C-alpha cells in the first residue's frame, strides 16, 4: 500500500472517491475548502450545497455502499502488489498530475515505479487487421528495448499487441483499464493482465474495485492513458474510434501525437489520416519515434533470442497441428511457464500460423493463412 496520510484520512478520501456524483474536480473542491476529507465528511450537508454540490451527495458519502467500497479498497491494498496512490502523494505520476481532472485516487496493481518511466501510449482499433497488429507489436518491442514503457488500454487488437510486444522485449508496459481491478475486460486478456502485473509493469484504474465494464468509463480512462505518456501513437483507427479521443486528450495535454498512415481504401486508416491533417506527426518506421525522443531513450539492444522459422517449427506449433488447445493445456504439455507460452502464441498468431476461437488455439494451414 502507498500511504502518506493517516488511515482515517485515507478511508475518508476513499469514501469521497466512491461517492456518486463526486468526480475529480468536486473531490478537489472539497479537499481545498475543508483541508481534509475527514473534515469534509464531518461538515453539515448545507455547506456542501453552498459549494454547489447536489443535495444528495453528502448523504450518499456516508451510505453503507460507499463505506463498503472504502473498506474493500483498504483490504485490497494490504497485498504487496496493490497500491492506492493519492493525488498529493509523492508516488503520483508527475505528468498525470498536470492534466485537467486528474484522478483523485489511482488503484495500481504491480510496480508503481513504472508510473514514473518515460511512456509512449500505443492505441488503435479493437478489430485491427493482422498487419497493423504486427506493426504495433514490433514498435512496442523495439521501443521497450530502448527504455520506453508502453502504455495502452488492455483492449483486444492493437492494445493487446502493444502490451505483448513490450513484454517480449522484457520491457515495461502499463495497462490503464476502464473497469475496477476486480474485473478483467476483455476476459480473454486475463493471462495477459497477470503477466503485466508480475513482470515489472502495472495495471492502473481510477475506478472503484467493483466497477464493471460500462461504456462511459472507457473514454474517461483514455485521458489517463495520454496523461501518463509523453506521446500517443495511433496505429489504426476509424473515424469513430476511441483512439481519436485518446489522441485529442494528448493534444490538449501538449503531448506528441504520432499516426501511422495506411491505404486510402481501408476504413481503419481514416482516423489516422484525419489526425495527420490535424497536425499529428507522420510515422513510417519506429526510427521516426526513436529519433524524435533520442534525449529520453537509448538505442535498442539487438535481441539474441532465437526466432521462430519455417525450417524450425516450434514444439508449440507441432502440438496445435495435432489438435486445438487452450493456454493451460499448452503450458502443461510443453512444461513451460505461462509468460513464455503467451509470447510464443503471440509470435505465431502475428505470423499467421495460428488463430484463436472459443478459447482454443487452432493451427492455420499455410495454404489458408
C-alpha positions in Angstrom: 0.0 0.0 0.0 1.2 3.5 -0.8 0.1 5.8 2.1 1.3 9.3 3.1 -1.8 10.3 5.2 -3.4 8.8 8.3 -5.5 5.7 7.8 -8.6 7.7 8.8 -7.9 10.3 6.2 -7.2 7.6 3.6 -10.6 6.0 4.5 -12.3 9.4 4.2 -10.8 10.0 0.8 -11.8 6.6 -0.4 -15.4 7.4 0.7 -15.4 10.7 -1.2 -13.9 8.9 -4.2 -16.6 6.3 -4.1 -19.5 8.7 -3.7 -21.7 9.0 -6.8 -21.6 12.5 -8.5 -18.2 13.3 -6.9 -15.6 13.3 -9.7 -12.0 14.6 -9.6 -13.0 18.2 -9.7 -15.6 18.1 -6.9 -13.2 15.9 -4.9 -10.5 18.6 -5.1 -13.0 21.3 -4.4 -14.0 19.6 -1.1 -10.4 19.0 -0.2 -9.3 22.6 -0.9 -12.2 24.0 1.1 -12.1 21.7 4.1 -8.3 21.0 4.0 -9.0 17.2 4.6 -11.5 14.6 3.5 -12.2 13.8 7.2 -13.3 17.5 7.8 -15.4 17.4 4.6 -17.3 14.3 5.7 -17.9 15.8 9.2 -19.3 19.1 7.7 -23.0 19.8 7.5 -24.8 19.0 4.2 -25.7 22.7 3.9 -22.1 23.6 3.4 -21.7 21.1 0.7 -24.8 22.6 -1.1 -23.3 26.1 -0.7 -20.2 24.8 -2.6 -22.5 23.8 -5.5 -22.7 20.0 -4.8 -26.0 18.2 -5.3 -28.2 17.9 -2.2 -27.9 14.1 -2.0 -24.1 14.0 -2.2 -23.4 14.4 1.5 -26.0 11.7 2.3 -24.5 9.3 -0.3 -21.0 9.8 1.0 -22.0 8.1 4.3 -24.1 5.4 2.8 -23.5 1.7 3.5 -22.5 1.0 -0.1 -19.8 3.8 -0.1 -18.4 2.6 3.3 -18.1 -0.9 1.9 -16.3 0.2 -1.2 -13.8 2.2 1.0 -13.2 -0.7 3.3 -12.8 -3.1 0.4 -10.1 -0.8 -1.1 -8.2 -0.8 2.2 -8.3 -4.6 2.5 -7.3 -4.9 -1.2 -4.3 -2.6 -0.6 -2.8 -5.0 2.0 -1.5 -7.1 -0.8 2.2 -6.3 -1.6 1.4 -5.7 -5.3 -1.7 -3.5 -4.6 -1.4 0.2 -4.1 -3.6 3.2 -3.5 -1.9 6.4 -4.8 -3.4 9.7 -3.8 -3.2 12.8 -6.0 -0.9 14.6 -3.5 1.3 11.5 -2.9 4.9 11.5 -3.9 4.3 8.4 -6.0 1.6 10.1 -8.1 2.8 10.4 -11.7 4.0 13.9 -12.3 2.8 14.2 -15.9 -0.7 13.0 -15.0 -0.9 15.4 -12.1 -0.5 18.3 -14.5 -3.6 17.3 -16.5 -7.2 18.6 -16.2 -9.4 16.5 -13.9 -6.5 14.2 -12.8 -7.9 11.2 -10.8 -8.0 11.8 -7.1 -7.1 8.2 -6.4 -5.3 5.6 -8.6 -5.6 1.9 -7.9 -2.4 0.3 -9.1 -1.6 -3.4 -9.3 2.1 -4.1 -9.9 5.2 -1.9 -10.0 4.5 1.7 -9.0 7.9 2.8 -10.3 6.6 2.1 -13.8 4.4 5.2 -13.5 7.4 7.4 -13.5 9.1 5.9 -16.6 9.0 7.7 -20.0 5.9 6.3 -21.6 4.6 6.0 -25.1 0.9 5.2 -25.5 0.2 2.8 -28.4 -3.5 2.6 -29.2 -5.8 1.6 -32.1 -8.7 -0.5 -33.2 -10.0 -3.5 -31.3 -10.7 -5.2 -34.7 -7.4 -4.3 -36.3 -6.1 -6.2 -39.3 -3.2 -8.6 -38.7 -0.6 -6.3 -40.4 -1.4 -3.4 -38.1 -1.3 -5.7 -35.0 2.1 -6.8 -36.1 3.2 -3.2 -36.6 2.0 -2.3 -33.0 3.8 -5.4 -31.6 7.1 -4.6 -33.3 7.0 -0.9 -32.5 6.3 -1.7 -28.8 9.0 -4.4 -28.7 11.7 -2.0 -30.2 10.7 1.0 -28.1 10.5 -1.1 -24.9 14.0 -2.4 -25.6 15.1 1.3 -25.8 13.8 2.0 -22.3 10.4 3.3 -23.1 7.4 2.0 -21.1 4.5 1.1 -23.4 1.1 2.2 -22.2 -2.2 1.1 -23.5 -5.7 0.0 -22.5 -5.7 -3.8 -22.4 -8.3 -3.9 -25.1 -8.2 -6.5 -27.8 -6.5 -5.7 -31.1 -3.8 -3.0 -31.1 -3.7 -2.6 -27.3 -3.1 -6.3 -26.8 -0.3 -6.4 -29.5 1.4 -3.4 -27.9 1.4 -4.9 -24.4 2.7 -8.2 -25.8 5.5 -6.6 -27.8 6.8 -4.8 -24.7 6.7 -8.0 -22.7 8.6 -9.8 -25.4 11.4 -7.3 -25.1 11.4 -7.8 -21.3 10.4 -4.2 -21.2 7.8 -2.4 -19.1 4.1 -2.0 -20.0 1.2 -0.3 -18.3 -2.4 -1.2 -18.8 -4.9 1.6 -18.0 -8.3 -0.1 -17.7 -11.9 1.1 -17.8 -13.1 -1.1 -15.0 -12.2 -1.7 -11.4 -9.3 -4.0 -10.8 -11.5 -6.8 -9.6 -12.6 -7.2 -13.2 -10.7 -8.1 -16.4 -12.0 -6.8 -19.7 -12.0 -8.4 -22.1 -11.9 -11.7 -20.2 -9.7 -13.2 -22.9 -6.9 -11.0 -21.7 -6.8 -12.4 -18.1 -3.5 -14.2 -18.7 -2.0 -11.0 -20.3 -3.2 -9.0 -17.3 -1.4 -11.3 -14.9 1.7 -11.2 -17.0 1.8 -7.4 -16.9 1.3 -7.2 -13.1 4.0 -9.8 -12.4 6.6 -8.6 -14.9 7.5 -5.2 -13.6 4.6 -3.5 -15.3 1.4 -2.1 -13.8 -2.4 -2.1 -14.1 -3.9 1.3 -13.4 -7.5 2.3 -12.8 -9.3 5.3 -11.2 -12.5 3.3 -10.7 -13.6 1.5 -7.6 -12.6 -2.1 -7.4 -16.0 -3.5 -8.3 -16.7 -1.2 -11.2 -17.9 -3.4 -14.1 -17.3 -2.6 -17.8 -19.5 0.4 -18.6 -19.2 2.2 -22.0 -19.0 5.6 -20.5 -15.9 4.7 -18.4 -13.6 3.9 -21.4 -13.4 7.5 -22.8 -12.6 8.6 -19.2 -9.7 6.2 -18.9 -8.3 7.5 -22.2 -7.3 10.8 -20.6 -5.2 8.8 -18.2 -3.5 6.8 -21.0 -2.5 10.1 -22.6 -1.8 11.9 -19.4 0.7 9.3 -18.2 2.6 9.4 -21.6 4.9 11.7 -23.4 3.1 10.9 -26.6 0.5 8.8 -28.2 0.9 6.6 -31.3 -2.3 5.7 -33.2 -1.7 2.6 -35.3 -5.1 2.1 -36.8 -8.4 3.9 -36.2 -11.7 4.6 -37.9 -13.2 8.0 -37.7 -15.4 6.7 -34.8 -12.6 5.1 -32.9 -12.0 5.8 -29.2 -8.3 6.1 -30.1 -9.1 9.5 -31.6 -10.4 10.5 -28.1 -7.0 9.5 -26.7 -5.2 11.5 -29.4 -7.4 14.5 -28.7 -6.6 14.4 -25.0 -2.9 14.1 -25.8 -3.1 17.2 -28.0 -4.9 19.1 -25.2 -2.2 17.9 -22.7 0.6 19.1 -25.0 1.8 15.6 -25.7 3.2 14.3 -29.0 0.6 12.7 -31.3 2.0 10.2 -33.8 0.0 8.5 -36.5 0.7 5.7 -39.0 -0.8 6.2 -42.5 -2.5 3.4 -44.4 -4.4 2.6 -47.5 -7.0 5.2 -48.6 -9.3 2.3 -49.3 -9.2 0.9 -45.7 -11.7 2.4 -43.2 -9.2 1.7 -40.4 -6.8 4.3 -41.9 -9.3 7.2 -42.0 -8.8 8.1 -38.3 -5.0 8.2 -38.7 -5.3 10.3 -41.8 -7.6 12.8 -40.0 -5.0 13.1 -37.2 -2.3 13.8 -39.8 -4.4 16.5 -41.3 -4.8 18.0 -37.8 -1.1 18.1 -37.3 -0.1 14.7 -36.0 3.5 13.6 -36.6 3.7 11.1 -39.6 5.4 7.8 -38.6 6.6 5.3 -41.2 9.1 3.4 -39.1 10.0 3.0 -35.4 13.1 5.1 -36.1 10.9 8.2 -36.5 10.0 8.0 -32.8 13.4 6.9 -31.7 14.9 10.0 -33.4 12.2 12.4 -32.0 12.8 11.1 -28.5 16.5 10.4 -28.6 17.1 12.5 -25.5 14.8 10.2 -23.5 15.6 6.8 -25.0 18.6 4.6 -25.6 19.3 2.8 -28.9 17.5 -0.6 -28.6 19.7 -3.6 -27.8 19.5 -6.3 -30.5 17.8 -9.3 -29.1 19.8 -12.6 -29.1 16.6 -14.7 -29.0 16.1 -17.4 -31.5 13.3 -16.6 -33.9 10.6 -19.0 -34.9 11.3 -20.0 -38.5 9.7 -22.0 -41.2 12.5 -24.6 -41.2 12.5 -25.0 -37.4 8.8 -25.2 -36.3 8.5 -24.9 -32.6 7.1 -27.6 -30.3 4.0 -25.4 -29.6 3.1 -25.3 -33.3 3.6 -29.0 -33.6 1.1 -29.6 -30.7 -1.5 -27.4 -32.4 -1.1 -29.3 -35.6 -2.4 -32.3 -33.7 -5.5 -30.7 -32.1 -6.7 -27.3 -30.8 -5.7 -26.5 -27.2 -6.1 -23.7 -24.6 -3.3 -21.8 -22.9 -3.2 -24.1 -19.8 -3.0 -27.3 -21.9 -0.1 -25.9 -24.0 1.8 -24.8 -20.9 1.3 -28.3 -19.3 2.3 -30.2 -22.4 5.4 -28.0 -23.0 6.3 -27.8 -19.3 6.8 -24.0 -19.8 5.7 -21.0 -17.8 2.6 -19.2 -19.0 4.5 -16.0 -20.0 6.8 -18.0 -22.3 3.8 -19.8 -23.8 1.9 -16.5 -24.4 4.9 -14.9 -26.1 5.2 -17.9 -28.5 1.5 -17.8 -29.2 1.7 -14.1 -30.0 4.5 -14.6 -32.5 2.7 -17.4 -34.2 -0.6 -15.5 -34.4 1.1 -12.4 -35.8 2.9 -14.6 -38.4 -0.5 -16.0 -39.4 0.3 -19.6 -38.3 -2.4 -19.9 -35.7 -5.7 -18.3 -34.6 -7.9 -18.4 -31.5 -11.6 -19.3 -31.4 -13.8 -20.1 -28.4 -10.8 -20.1 -26.0 -8.8 -22.6 -28.1 -5.8 -22.1 -30.3 -6.0 -23.6 -33.7 -3.3 -24.4 -36.3 -3.8 -22.5 -39.6 -2.5 -24.4 -42.6 -0.2 -22.5 -44.8 -2.5 -22.5 -47.8 -5.2 -20.9 -45.7 -3.1 -18.2 -43.9 
